[in-house]
């Protein structure tokens, strides 16, 4: 299914191209097919929509979480520029992670060792036994900063 802004993505591939032209290290985006870029944008939109956000949807029956009514400044019914930037940057991070699995990514999952021929995998007991806490569902710190205005602050029980 193609990109439909407001239904399965916050931006088009062309908008993402225009945003990412000002960023460094975009090879993982630049070398992708349009179809893969669309997939990354849809996934980035889903990541954004899983966040716990302030305010409410602009229209109750809209598909996505943005635009939102949070203050009088948000009440124009348009997807804010910061949301568009966050979507583009998050999609870049998704493609980066897809093409650049590193040992630090593996260690973050709690994997302490691997074996090719024996097909053995060792996991850190600390990771297995502890509850893992997530900041949120975004891969990109830049996207999180762009959306900080709308992301609910955590609270103590």
MIRO-322002 format. One record per residue (C-alpha): residue in one letter; x, z, y. Coordinates in nm, 4 decimals. Layout:
% residues N
R r       c1       c3       c2
R A        X        Z        Y
...
This chain:
% residues 157
R r       c1       c3       c2
R X   0.0000   0.0000   0.0000
R X   0.1376  -0.0988   0.3373
R X   0.1933   0.1401   0.6254
R X  -0.1249   0.2290   0.8113
R X  -0.0389   0.4430   1.1134
R X  -0.2680   0.7441   1.1298
R X  -0.3582   0.7117   0.7635
R X  -0.0370   0.7263   0.5583
R X   0.2402   0.7340   0.8208
R X   0.2969   0.8446   1.1772
R X   0.5007   0.5337   1.2612
R X   0.5740   0.1792   1.1500
R X   0.9055   0.0521   1.0168
R X   0.9630  -0.1256   1.3491
R X   0.9109   0.2014   1.5408
R X   1.1496   0.3829   1.3062
R X   1.4074   0.1056   1.3520
R X   1.3794   0.1468   1.7302
R X   1.4187   0.5257   1.7094
R X   1.7077   0.5251   1.4626
R X   1.9097   0.2680   1.6562
R X   2.0293   0.5603   1.8738
R X   2.1461   0.7717   1.5782
R X   2.4803   0.7785   1.3968
R X   2.5200   0.7296   1.0218
R X   2.2061   0.5277   0.9553
R X   2.3542   0.3082   0.6811
R X   2.1140   0.4461   0.4214
R X   1.8260   0.3280   0.6438
R X   1.9807   0.0019   0.7623
R X   2.0551  -0.1250   0.4111
R X   1.7075  -0.0591   0.2678
R X   1.4314  -0.3095   0.2061
R X   1.1171  -0.2882   0.4161
R X   0.9307  -0.1584   0.1117
R X   1.1765   0.1295   0.0638
R X   1.1620   0.2114   0.4347
R X   0.7819   0.2250   0.4115
R X   0.8060   0.4574   0.1119
R X   1.0458   0.6863   0.3006
R X   0.8171   0.6944   0.6069
R X   0.5171   0.7831   0.3917
R X   0.7145   1.0586   0.2195
R X   0.8385   1.1911   0.5549
R X   0.4800   1.1967   0.6807
R X   0.3726   1.3925   0.3719
R X   0.6589   1.6386   0.4269
R X   0.5459   1.6926   0.7858
R X   0.1838   1.7333   0.6810
R X   0.2727   2.0154   0.4381
R X   0.3967   2.2356   0.7227
R X   0.1920   2.5282   0.8450
R X   0.1051   2.4103   1.1958
R X  -0.0409   2.5687   1.5069
R X  -0.3671   2.4436   1.6468
R X  -0.6071   2.2115   1.4699
R X  -0.6446   1.8423   1.4051
R X  -0.7516   1.6391   1.7065
R X  -1.0430   1.4976   1.5035
R X  -1.1787   1.6905   1.2060
R X  -1.2001   1.3790   0.9887
R X  -0.8553   1.2335   1.0648
R X  -0.6347   1.1692   0.7609
R X  -0.3097   1.3223   0.8915
R X  -0.2289   1.6500   1.0638
R X  -0.1281   1.4871   1.3932
R X  -0.2438   1.4418   1.6643
R X  -0.3353   1.8082   1.7176
R X  -0.5207   2.0203   1.9661
R X  -0.2882   2.3072   2.0394
R X  -0.2817   2.3186   2.4180
R X  -0.4342   2.1146   2.6972
R X  -0.1222   1.8972   2.6872
R X  -0.1989   1.7756   2.3329
R X  -0.5574   1.6716   2.3937
R X  -0.5036   1.2985   2.4475
R X  -0.5481   1.2000   2.0831
R X  -0.2077   1.0298   2.0619
R X   0.0707   1.1017   1.8178
R X   0.3412   1.2718   2.0220
R X   0.6854   1.1153   2.0610
R X   0.8500   1.4184   1.8972
R X   0.6368   1.3664   1.5853
R X   0.7427   1.0021   1.5729
R X   1.1092   1.0981   1.6083
R X   1.0729   1.3664   1.3398
R X   0.9143   1.1133   1.1033
R X   1.1952   0.8616   1.1532
R X   1.4715   1.1207   1.1145
R X   1.3059   1.2815   0.8124
R X   1.2760   0.9412   0.6441
R X   1.6461   0.8783   0.7113
R X   1.7309   1.2139   0.5510
R X   1.5136   1.1277   0.2499
R X   1.7061   0.8037   0.1993
R X   2.0401   0.9806   0.2587
R X   1.9576   1.2362  -0.0107
R X   1.8394   0.9651  -0.2463
R X   2.1644   0.7723  -0.2220
R X   2.4132   1.0586  -0.1746
R X   2.3634   1.3290  -0.4340
R X   2.6561   1.5624  -0.3781
R X   2.7929   1.8626  -0.5568
R X   2.6623   2.0856  -0.2755
R X   2.3112   1.9511  -0.3420
R X   2.3595   2.0256  -0.7113
R X   2.4922   2.3750  -0.6366
R X   2.1910   2.4408  -0.4137
R X   1.9685   2.3791  -0.7164
R X   2.1622   2.6469  -0.9038
R X   2.3546   2.4079  -1.1278
R X   2.7060   2.5423  -1.1813
R X   2.8309   2.2917  -1.4385
R X   2.7518   1.9583  -1.5992
R X   2.8738   1.7714  -1.9033
R X   2.8297   1.4018  -1.9682
R X   2.8893   1.3640  -2.3413
R X   2.7579   1.7031  -2.4439
R X   2.4608   1.6701  -2.2068
R X   2.5013   2.0366  -2.1146
R X   2.3902   2.1844  -1.7836
R X   2.4751   2.5368  -1.6647
R X   2.2554   2.7202  -1.4150
R X   2.3417   3.0101  -1.1910
R X   2.1672   3.3229  -1.3122
R X   2.1333   3.4357  -0.9509
R X   1.9185   3.1313  -0.8710
R X   1.7120   3.1659  -1.1868
R X   1.6453   3.5372  -1.1425
R X   1.5798   3.5447  -0.7703
R X   1.2847   3.4088  -0.5790
R X   1.3962   3.1106  -0.3775
R X   1.2702   3.1138  -0.0199
R X   1.2164   2.7904   0.1699
R X   1.2237   2.7559   0.5466
R X   0.9668   2.4781   0.5150
R X   0.9247   2.1464   0.3416
R X   1.1438   1.9345   0.5690
R X   1.4797   1.7976   0.4590
R X   1.6040   1.7304   0.8117
R X   1.7053   2.0039   1.0527
R X   1.6638   1.7541   1.3394
R X   1.3030   1.6886   1.2342
R X   1.2384   2.0635   1.2194
R X   1.3712   2.1028   1.5741
R X   1.1540   1.8161   1.6982
R X   0.8451   1.9843   1.5483
R X   0.9276   2.3463   1.6380
R X   0.6564   2.3536   1.9052
R X   0.3855   2.3068   1.6392
R X   0.5335   2.4918   1.3415
R X   0.3794   2.8360   1.2997
R X   0.6183   3.1247   1.3225
R X   0.6419   3.3389   1.0138
R X   0.5072   3.6899   1.0281
R X   0.5648   4.0099   0.8364
R X   0.2873   4.1533   0.6211
